[in-house]
Every structure is written in structure tokens, then in C-alpha cells.
Amino acid sequence: MTPAARLAAAIAVLDTISTGKRAEGALSAWARAARYAGSGDRAAVRDHVFGALRRRRSLSALGGAATGRGLMLGALRAAGTDPAVLFTGDRHAPAPLAPAEAAHFACPVSMTEAQALDCPDWLEPALRASLGEQFAGVMRALQGRAPVFLRANRARVGPEAALAALAAEGIAARIHPLAPTALEVAGPVRGLAATQAWQCGLVELQDAASQAVCDALPLARGARVLDYCAGGGGKALALAARLAALGGGTVFAHDAAPRRMADLPARAARAGTPVPQLADAAAAAPFDLVLLDVPCSGSGSWRRDPEGKWRLTPERLAGLRHTQSAILDVAAPLVAAEGTLAYATCSLLREENAAQVSAFLDREPGWRQVAERRWTPCDGADGFFLALLTRA
């Protein structure tokens, strides 16, 4: 496919997304229909689509419309590329600029700060209050592509050996300062699952800030740990690897929707760190550490899931906050007398973070907060919040 044909394909996919279809589904449907598209073409179209979703407001303003065509025109304008070079109408290229589009390109575009930073208007006050002086920097960071991180599996290998194994298979990476096991890959990674480093369980995909959260949790040899909202099990596997390096212990996984953990047994077997799944966590209590990586807005990971930024509503956020409160109340009794309750989100919003912890402490005066950490995309990875609580 030519660069112009890739733009035309991205326009079609973006228009499909605008009807309510998820980006992954729209891209898959296009790929099935476009049998002629090679792997490089599919990757390029995907990059166009997700780049446009991350900057939907600003590119719409630059391109003159919130359509797929408007977004791609805006992307070219932002890059300083003359659209007439690609929007030619030849073969599979997008149609040439209409007079109204040409007139729009001839005039300067004025945007509010929220538009320029691709921030939803309704969330701007809450994000400003939560981030303070970091607001603009964080929002700018969320406009870019997220780095690719791997976690060196301490149960099998150290980070330096993992780097050497990756390098032997042509994957360049470096240790990221957020966590000793965090390996930042130089550029996109394709075919990772076919590498020996992956198949032998030396590395796992995991964001550096997510790894930093796991490293900040108190662990001791022989500990019984519960990942209460395990999802795919990334943090449970990281904690199991830490315990293995310490000499042993058990990490249990639980999730309100057990189907989310469907891949965990295979991942745990590859990593060499068994993670038993619990349908009834209360029956296995108490635990030395209970991690609550609760459902949240995901605002700290909007680079990876830019649709989440635009699909979030006040009603949805209110529902998430209710769920977070309920999980705190249900999980707290599962902690042993001298154990730790860890509350974590990948949110940037105070309402989901410090405010939730404060409200829980008001409801449960028998608990106290002993530590709090925050990471933002300005630190080079996703945004995360962590609070550690113990009984008073």
C-alpha cells in the first residue's frame, strides 16, 4: 500500500469507530477485508488510527472536522505536511481537498488549552485540581505513543541477563529507572511471542509504573498475598516472581469476572510461578497483603487506550467510584491483623485516589495510611496511584 492508501484506510477505520465500534474491532474488520495489506501496512494504519484517537480534539480543530478525513488532514497539518501531496484522488488515495477544506488550511486555527491538550472539557477542572502544575505536561505526554515495557522475570533471570537474551534475538532494550526489572524496548515490538526469551518465561509485557507499584508493596518470605482484582494477572505474576526471589510464598488471584483470568494459568506456567485462583477469597483469608488494583477511569493509561478518554462520562465515573468504595469495604476484612491493604489505580483523578482512601478511613477508623505514591506519564510510563493501609 502507498502512504496515501494507508491514509485512506485509516480514514475508513476512523469513520467506523465514530459509529460506536471499538477501535480494535474496526481495525480487525478492515484487516480481514484488506487481504492485500501486509504486516507493515496494517501496523501503519493502526498507528494512524491510534495517533488520531489520542489527539482527537486538536486534530479535529486543525483538520476542520471530527471525521476520519478531518482527523487525517489535521494530523498532516500538525506534522507540517502539505495534504495536496497525499490527498490526490489517484488510485487508492483520498480525494483532493474541497474548496472549504483548502480555505480552512489557509487560515490559522485558534484552540482553547483543553482542545490543544486533547482534554475533555468536563474533566478539565478535576484534572487540573488533581495534577496541579503538572496538568499541561501530563496531558501533553498523553498525546504521544506509550513506550513498550517488558518485565524481567526474577523467578528465572535477572534484568541484565534478560537484556542479553533479548539482544540475541534482535530486540534492543534498556533498564528503566522506575523499576529494576523494567526493560524499555527501543521501538515497537512485533513477533515477541515467537522469541525464546518470551517462550522461556524470561520476560513479560508490563508497564514500568505497574512494576514500580509491585516493587513498592511490602513482601516477606513465606507471605500469603491476594491480588483481589487480578484481571489478566500481570501484577500477581510480578509479585509471585518477587516472592520466588525472596525464597517463597504464595500469591492468590481473584476477580469478580473470573473469565478475565483465563490466560493466567498458561502465563504462570511459562513464568514458573504458580498463581492459584480463588473463587471465594474470604474462605482463604487472612492474607498478609491484599492488593486492590480497582476498576477505574484508566486516565493514567490513556496513551494505550485513547478511546477511554472519550468514552468516559460523569455517570460512568460515578459508577466507578461506587465500585471502588465497595471493593475497599469488602476486601479490608481479608487482611491479617498485622497485614497491609494496598489500594491502587491507574487513574490521575484525586476522586478515585486520595479521596477514596480518605473516605474509607472515615468509614473505618480502625485503619491508618502508612504510605502513598504517585506516578504520572511524565515519569515515562503510565500514571498510577498507590496507598498502603494497616490497622491502627
DOSE-688948 format. One record per residue (C-alpha): residue in one letter; y, x, z. Coordinates in steps of 0.5 Angstrom, whole numbers, plus 500, padded with zeros to 3 digits. Each point is the difference from the previous one (the first is absolute). Example, Ala and Ser with C-alpha at 12.3 -4.5 7.8 and 13.67 -1.06 7.14 Angstrom:
<nodes>
a491525516 s507502498 
</nodes>
This chain:
<nodes>
m500500500 t507502499 p505501505 a503493497 a494497500 r499501507 l507497502 a498494496 a493500504 a504501507 i505494498 a494495498 v497502507 l506499504 d501493497 t493498502 i502503507 s506495500 t496494499 g497502507 k494504498 r499506504 a501507497 e493503501 g497493496 a505500495 l499508498 s493499500 a500494496 w505504495 a495506500 r494495498 a503497494 a503507498 r494504499 y503504495 a504503506 g498507503 s500502507 g507503499 d502494497 r498496506 a503505505 a507500496 v500492500 r498500507 d506505502 h505496496 v498493504 f500503507 g506504499 a504494497 l497496506 r502505505 r507499497 r500493498 r507498502 s504506498 l496501493 s502492499 a507502501 l500506495 g496496495 g503494500 a494495502 a495499505 t495500495 g495505497 r504502495 g506501504 l497504505 m497505495 l507500497 g503501507 a495506501 l502503494 r508500502 a498503506 a497505497 g506502495 t495498494 d503496494 p496494500 a501500492 v495506499 l494496503 f502492499 t500501493 g495494498 d496505496 r492498500 h499499508 a507502502 p504495504 a505496496 p507503499 l506499504 a503493499 p508500500 a500497507 e496506503 a504505496 a506497503 h497501507 f498507499 a507502497 c503497507 p500503507 v496497505 s502498507 m495499505 t500499508 e497505504 a494496501 q499499493 a501507499 l495502505 d495494498 c500497507 p499492500 d507497503 w497496505 l496506503 e506505500 p503498507 a494501503 l498507496 r507502502 a499499507 s493503500 l502506497 g507502502 e503506496 q493501496 f501493497 a502503493 g496506500 v493496502 m502494494 r501506495 a494503502 l496493499 q503500493 g495506498 r493501499 a496501506 p496507501 v493501500 f497502506 l493502502 r497501507 a495506501 n494497504 r500504506 a493498501 r498504494 v505505499 g507503502 p506499495 e500507497 a493499498 a502493497 l505503496 a496505497 a495495499 l505496496 a503506497 a493502497 e500493496 g507501498 i504496505 a506503503 a502498507 r504503506 i499498507 h506495502 p504501507 l499493502 a492502502 p496506500 t495496496 a505497495 l499503493 e505498495 v498500493 a504503494 g501494495 p496494499 v492501501 r495497496 g493500500 l500502507 a493496502 a497505495 t501506503 q496504505 a505500505 w500492501 q493499499 c498505505 g505497505 l505506501 v506495498 e502493501 l506497497 q505498506 d508500500 a502506504 a504496505 s494496501 q496506502 a506502505 v499493503 c493502501 d502507503 a505497505 l494496503 p497503507 l493501499 a495504504 r493502499 g495494501 a505495499 r499493498 v505498495 l501493497 d504499493 y502493501 c503498494 a496505496 g501498493 g497505495 g498504506 g505506498 k502501507 a494499503 l497506496 a505504501 l499499508 a493501499 a501507497 r505502506 l494498505 a495503496 a504507500 l501499508 g493499501 g498493499 g502493502 t500493496 v505496496 f498493499 a503496495 h502492500 d504496495 a502493500 a498499493 p493505500 r500500492 r506505501 m495505503 a495499494 d500507498 l501503507 p492502500 a500504494 r506503502 a498502507 a493503497 r504504495 a504503505 g494501505 t504496506 p496493501 v505495502 p496493503 q504494498 l501495506 a500492498 d501499508 a505505502 a500497507 a493501501 a500507499 a506501505 p503504503 f503506496 d504506502 l504499494 v502494496 l504500493 l503494498 d503502492 v502493500 p502496494 c507501498 s505500494 g498506498 s507502499 g499508501 s495500494 w504496495 r499506495 r493499500 d500492500 p507499497 e498492499 g500500507 k508501501 w501494495 r494495503 l502501507 t504493502 p503499507 e495495501 r494505499 l504505504 a500495506 g493498499 l498508500 r504501507 h496494503 t493503498 q503507503 s501497506 a494496501 i496506498 l503504506 d498495505 v493499497 a499508500 a503502506 p494498505 l496504496 v503507502 a496503506 a504501507 e503507498 g500499493 t505499494 l502495496 a503502493 y505496496 a501502493 t503497494 c502503493 s507496501 l507502500 l503494504 r501500507 e498493501 e493502498 n500506504 a504502507 a502492500 q493498500 v498506505 s506497505 a498493499 f492502502 l503504506 d504494503 r494495499 e495506503 p504503506 g493504502 w501504494 r505506498 q502504494 v499507500 a502503493 e503498494 r500503493 r503498493 w499503493 t504498494 p500501493 c505506501 d495504503 g496500494 a495495501 d499492502 g504497505 f496499507 f502498507 l495501506 a501498507 l495503506 l499495506 t496501506 r499495506 a506501505 
</nodes>
